[in-house]
């Protein structure tokens, strides 16, 4: 986190320059990859990072990935859950945290927090 409170996440093994072209390959950790990354051949941009941030925040709060229940190890099953599973947010979670998680974990990039207006 920088001095302005901006979160910076990096995995330099997967870093790429979006200014030249959007990646098409599905790279990342299953259970943290955004739906647009899982769609083979579909270009994506930094919107996928906001989804991954939501997954990490969810795991910090709940102890598991939002789309990887029961210690599932099968990558195809994890991907299927990422694309179809309803987000389970406990009733005791604050309205603000619920809103943040729902915004970051929106499957539709157009509705995802951080992506509206491209930032």
PASE-284304 format. One record per residue: residue number from 1; x, y, z of N, C-alpha, C in turn; residue in one letter. Coordinates in Angstrom, 2 decimals. Layout:
residues N
ATOM   seq       nxx       nyy       nzz      caxx      cayy      cazz       cxx       cyy       czz   type
ATOM   NUM         X         Y         Z         X         Y         Z         X         Y         Z      A
...
***
This chain:
residues 119
ATOM   seq       nxx       nyy       nzz      caxx      cayy      cazz       cxx       cyy       czz   type
ATOM     1      0.86     -1.16      0.00      0.00      0.00      0.00      0.91      1.23      0.00      X
ATOM     2      0.59      2.19     -0.87      1.43      3.38     -0.91      0.96      4.43      0.09      X
ATOM     3      1.62      5.57      0.12      1.32      6.60      1.11     -0.08      7.21      0.96      X
ATOM     4     -0.73      6.95     -0.17     -2.09      7.46     -0.41     -3.16      6.40     -0.15      X
ATOM     5     -2.74      5.23      0.31     -3.69      4.16      0.57     -4.03      3.33     -0.64      X
ATOM     6     -3.30      3.50     -1.74     -3.55      2.70     -2.94     -2.89      1.33     -2.79      X
ATOM     7     -3.66      0.30     -3.08     -3.16     -1.07     -2.98     -2.36     -1.40     -4.23      X
ATOM     8     -1.22     -2.00     -4.04     -0.42     -2.47     -5.17     -0.14     -3.95     -4.97      X
ATOM     9     -0.54     -4.70     -5.94     -0.35     -6.15     -5.89      0.48     -6.52     -7.10      X
ATOM    10      1.46     -7.37     -6.90      2.26     -7.76     -8.05      2.61     -9.23     -7.98      X
ATOM    11      2.65     -9.79     -9.13      3.15    -11.14     -9.34      3.96    -11.02    -10.62      X
ATOM    12      5.21    -10.64    -10.48      5.99    -10.28    -11.64      6.18    -11.43    -12.63      X
ATOM    13      5.91    -12.63    -12.21      5.95    -13.74    -13.14      4.82    -13.69    -14.15      X
ATOM    14      3.78    -12.93    -13.83      2.62    -12.81    -14.71      2.45    -11.39    -15.24      X
ATOM    15      3.35    -10.49    -14.93      3.20     -9.09    -15.32      3.28     -8.93    -16.83      X
ATOM    16      2.49     -7.98    -17.34      2.55     -7.68    -18.77      2.19     -6.22    -18.99      X
ATOM    17      2.59     -5.70    -20.13      2.35     -4.31    -20.50      1.08     -4.24    -21.33      X
ATOM    18      0.01     -3.68    -20.73     -1.28     -3.59    -21.42     -1.30     -2.51    -22.49      X
ATOM    19     -0.30     -1.62    -22.50     -0.33     -0.52    -23.46     -0.10     -1.00    -24.89      X
ATOM    20      0.52     -2.14    -25.04      0.80     -2.64    -26.38     -0.31     -3.53    -26.91      X
ATOM    21     -0.78     -4.43    -26.08     -1.91     -5.28    -26.47     -2.43     -6.00    -25.24      X
ATOM    22     -3.68     -6.39    -25.33     -4.29     -7.10    -24.21     -3.94     -8.58    -24.30      X
ATOM    23     -3.64     -9.19    -23.16     -3.34    -10.62    -23.19     -4.59    -11.45    -23.48      X
ATOM    24     -4.37    -12.63    -24.03     -5.47    -13.56    -24.32     -5.33    -14.86    -23.54      X
ATOM    25     -4.15    -15.13    -23.02     -3.90    -16.39    -22.33     -4.48    -16.36    -20.92      X
ATOM    26     -4.92    -17.51    -20.46     -5.41    -17.64    -19.09     -4.22    -17.93    -18.19      X
ATOM    27     -3.79    -16.92    -17.46     -2.68    -17.10    -16.53     -3.10    -16.61    -15.16      X
ATOM    28     -2.65    -17.29    -14.13     -2.99    -16.90    -12.78     -3.27    -18.11    -11.92      X
ATOM    29     -3.74    -17.85    -10.72     -4.06    -18.90     -9.76     -5.55    -19.17     -9.79      X
ATOM    30     -5.92    -20.42    -10.02     -7.33    -20.79    -10.06     -7.97    -20.46     -8.71      X
ATOM    31     -9.13    -19.87     -8.77     -9.81    -19.40     -7.57     -9.60    -17.92     -7.34      X
ATOM    32     -8.68    -17.33     -8.11     -8.40    -15.89     -8.02     -8.49    -15.22     -9.39      X
ATOM    33     -8.60    -16.02    -10.45     -8.68    -15.46    -11.80    -10.09    -14.96    -12.10      X
ATOM    34    -10.16    -13.80    -12.72    -11.44    -13.19    -13.09    -12.10    -13.99    -14.22      X
ATOM    35    -13.43    -13.91    -14.31    -14.13    -14.63    -15.37    -13.60    -14.33    -16.77      X
ATOM    36    -13.24    -13.07    -17.03    -12.75    -12.73    -18.37    -11.41    -13.39    -18.67      X
ATOM    37    -10.64    -13.72    -17.65     -9.38    -14.43    -17.84     -9.66    -15.89    -18.16      X
ATOM    38    -10.70    -16.44    -17.55    -11.03    -17.85    -17.75    -11.63    -18.12    -19.13      X
ATOM    39    -12.20    -17.10    -19.75    -12.78    -17.26    -21.09    -11.64    -17.32    -22.10      X
ATOM    40    -11.39    -18.49    -22.62    -10.26    -18.71    -23.51    -10.35    -17.81    -24.75      X
ATOM    41     -9.25    -17.15    -25.04     -9.18    -16.31    -26.23     -9.82    -14.94    -26.08      X
ATOM    42    -10.36    -14.64    -24.92    -11.01    -13.35    -24.67     -9.97    -12.38    -24.11      X
ATOM    43     -9.74    -11.24    -24.78     -8.76    -10.29    -24.24     -9.26     -9.67    -22.93      X
ATOM    44     -8.35     -9.33    -22.07     -8.70     -8.70    -20.80     -7.65     -7.66    -20.45      X
ATOM    45     -7.94     -6.87    -19.44     -7.00     -5.82    -19.03     -6.88     -5.81    -17.51      X
ATOM    46     -6.54     -4.68    -16.94     -6.32     -4.60    -15.50     -7.59     -4.83    -14.69      X
ATOM    47     -8.74     -4.92    -15.35    -10.00     -5.23    -14.65     -9.88     -6.55    -13.88      X
ATOM    48     -9.10     -7.47    -14.42     -8.91     -8.77    -13.77     -8.22     -8.62    -12.42      X
ATOM    49     -7.38     -7.61    -12.28     -6.67     -7.38    -11.01     -7.63     -6.98     -9.90      X
ATOM    50     -8.68     -6.22    -10.24     -9.67     -5.82     -9.24    -10.42     -7.04     -8.72      X
ATOM    51    -10.74     -7.96     -9.61    -11.41     -9.20     -9.21    -10.50     -9.99     -8.27      X
ATOM    52     -9.23    -10.11     -8.63     -8.27    -10.85     -7.80     -8.11    -10.19     -6.44      X
ATOM    53     -8.12     -8.86     -6.39     -8.07     -8.15     -5.12     -9.27     -8.54     -4.26      X
ATOM    54    -10.45     -8.61     -4.87    -11.65     -9.04     -4.15    -11.51    -10.44     -3.60      X
ATOM    55    -10.92    -11.34     -4.38    -10.70    -12.72     -3.92     -9.75    -12.76     -2.73      X
ATOM    56     -8.69    -11.96     -2.79     -7.73    -11.94     -1.68     -8.36    -11.34     -0.42      X
ATOM    57     -9.12    -10.28     -0.58     -9.79     -9.66      0.56    -10.78    -10.63      1.18      X
ATOM    58    -11.54    -11.33      0.35    -12.50    -12.32      0.83    -11.78    -13.40      1.64      X
ATOM    59    -10.65    -13.87      1.11     -9.91    -14.92      1.81     -9.38    -14.42      3.15      X
ATOM    60     -8.92    -13.18      3.19     -8.45    -12.62      4.47     -9.57    -12.57      5.50      X
ATOM    61    -10.78    -12.30      5.04    -11.93    -12.18      5.95    -12.55    -13.51      6.33      X
ATOM    62    -12.58    -14.46      5.38    -13.31    -15.71      5.57    -12.42    -16.93      5.75      X
ATOM    63    -11.16    -16.84      5.33    -10.26    -17.97      5.47    -10.22    -18.90      4.28      X
ATOM    64    -10.97    -18.58      3.24    -10.94    -19.38      2.01    -11.34    -18.51      0.83      X
ATOM    65    -10.97    -18.95     -0.34    -11.32    -18.25     -1.57    -12.83    -18.25     -1.74      X
ATOM    66    -13.40    -17.19     -2.32    -14.86    -17.15     -2.48    -15.40    -18.23     -3.41      X
ATOM    67    -14.56    -18.77     -4.27    -15.02    -19.74     -5.27    -14.27    -21.06     -5.18      X
ATOM    68    -13.82    -21.40     -3.99    -13.07    -22.65     -3.82    -13.43    -23.25     -2.48      X
ATOM    69    -14.56    -23.86     -2.41    -15.04    -24.44     -1.16    -14.58    -25.89     -1.00      X
ATOM    70    -14.60    -26.35      0.19    -14.33    -27.75      0.53    -12.97    -28.22      0.03      X
ATOM    71    -12.01    -27.31     -0.02    -10.64    -27.65     -0.42    -10.57    -28.33     -1.78      X
ATOM    72    -11.44    -27.95     -2.67    -11.44    -28.48     -4.04    -10.09    -28.20     -4.68      X
ATOM    73     -9.51    -29.20     -5.31     -8.22    -29.03     -5.97     -8.34    -29.09     -7.49      X
ATOM    74     -9.46    -29.59     -7.99     -9.65    -29.72     -9.43     -9.80    -28.33    -10.07      X
ATOM    75     -8.86    -27.99    -10.95     -8.84    -26.65    -11.55    -10.10    -26.36    -12.36      X
ATOM    76    -10.60    -27.34    -13.07    -11.81    -27.13    -13.88    -13.02    -26.87    -12.99      X
ATOM    77    -13.09    -27.55    -11.87    -14.19    -27.34    -10.93    -14.09    -25.96    -10.28      X
ATOM    78    -12.89    -25.54     -9.94    -12.69    -24.21     -9.36    -13.10    -23.14    -10.38      X
ATOM    79    -12.71    -23.33    -11.63    -13.09    -22.38    -12.69    -14.60    -22.36    -12.87      X
ATOM    80    -15.23    -23.51    -12.83    -16.69    -23.58    -12.98    -17.36    -22.83    -11.84      X
ATOM    81    -16.86    -23.02    -10.62    -17.43    -22.32     -9.47    -17.23    -20.80     -9.60      X
ATOM    82    -16.07    -20.39    -10.09    -15.81    -18.96    -10.28    -16.83    -18.36    -11.24      X
ATOM    83    -17.20    -19.10    -12.26    -18.12    -18.59    -13.29    -19.58    -18.66    -12.86      X
ATOM    84    -19.94    -19.56    -11.93    -21.36    -19.80    -11.67    -21.80    -19.66    -10.21      X
ATOM    85    -20.91    -19.82     -9.28    -21.29    -19.90     -7.87    -21.72    -18.54     -7.32      X
ATOM    86    -22.74    -18.54     -6.49    -23.18    -17.32     -5.81    -22.17    -16.97     -4.72      X
ATOM    87    -21.97    -15.69     -4.54    -21.05    -15.21     -3.52    -21.71    -15.34     -2.15      X
ATOM    88    -21.03    -15.99     -1.23    -21.56    -16.21      0.12    -20.95    -15.19      1.07      X
ATOM    89    -21.74    -14.18      1.41    -21.29    -13.15      2.35    -22.14    -13.27      3.60      X
ATOM    90    -21.52    -13.50      4.76    -22.28    -13.69      6.00    -23.11    -12.46      6.36      X
ATOM    91    -24.24    -12.70      7.00    -25.12    -11.61      7.42    -24.43    -10.65      8.38      X
ATOM    92    -23.50    -11.13      9.17    -22.83    -10.30     10.16    -21.81     -9.32      9.59      X
ATOM    93    -21.52     -9.43      8.30    -20.54     -8.55      7.68    -21.16     -7.16      7.48      X
ATOM    94    -20.40     -6.12      7.67    -20.92     -4.76      7.54    -21.43     -4.50      6.12      X
ATOM    95    -22.35     -3.57      6.01    -22.90     -3.19      4.70    -21.79     -2.69      3.78      X
ATOM    96    -20.84     -1.96      4.35    -19.74     -1.41      3.56    -18.84     -2.52      3.02      X
ATOM    97    -18.53     -3.51      3.86    -17.69     -4.61      3.40    -18.43     -5.46      2.38      X
ATOM    98    -19.70     -5.68      2.60    -20.52     -6.43      1.65    -20.50     -5.72      0.29      X
ATOM    99    -20.69     -4.41      0.31    -20.70     -3.62     -0.92    -19.34     -3.69     -1.62      X
ATOM   100    -18.26     -3.58     -0.85    -16.92     -3.66     -1.41    -16.68     -5.00     -2.08      X
ATOM   101    -16.99     -6.09     -1.38    -16.77     -7.43     -1.94    -17.64     -7.67     -3.16      X
ATOM   102    -18.91     -7.30     -3.09    -19.80     -7.49     -4.24    -19.31     -6.68     -5.43      X
ATOM   103    -18.80     -5.47     -5.17    -18.29     -4.63     -6.25    -17.04     -5.20     -6.89      X
ATOM   104    -16.09     -5.63     -6.08    -14.85     -6.19     -6.61    -15.06     -7.53     -7.29      X
ATOM   105    -16.01     -8.32     -6.79    -16.21     -9.68     -7.32    -17.34     -9.76     -8.34      X
ATOM   106    -17.74     -8.62     -8.88    -18.75     -8.63     -9.94    -18.19     -9.37    -11.15      X
ATOM   107    -18.94    -10.31    -11.67    -18.46    -11.08    -12.82    -18.42    -10.23    -14.09      X
ATOM   108    -19.35     -9.31    -14.21    -19.40     -8.43    -15.37    -18.45     -7.26    -15.15      X
ATOM   109    -17.46     -7.13    -16.01    -16.46     -6.07    -15.88    -17.12     -4.70    -15.83      X
ATOM   110    -18.19     -4.50    -16.57    -18.88     -3.20    -16.61    -19.45     -2.82    -15.25      X
ATOM   111    -19.70     -3.79    -14.39    -20.26     -3.54    -13.06    -19.22     -3.65    -11.95      X
ATOM   112    -17.99     -3.99    -12.30    -16.96     -4.24    -11.28    -16.37     -2.94    -10.74      X
ATOM   113    -16.26     -2.87     -9.43    -15.66     -1.73     -8.76    -14.22     -1.57     -9.24      X
ATOM   114    -13.83     -0.35     -9.55    -12.48     -0.09    -10.04    -12.40     -0.08    -11.55      X
ATOM   115    -13.43     -0.60    -12.22    -13.40     -0.71    -13.68    -14.37      0.27    -14.35      X
ATOM   116    -15.31      0.77    -13.61    -16.27      1.71    -14.17    -15.55      3.02    -14.46      X
ATOM   117    -15.62      3.49    -15.66    -14.86      4.68    -16.03    -13.38      4.37    -16.13      X
ATOM   118    -13.05      3.07    -16.16    -11.69      2.55    -16.29    -10.79      2.99    -15.15      X
ATOM   119    -11.36      3.03    -13.93    -10.47      3.31    -12.82    -11.14      3.73    -11.57      X
***
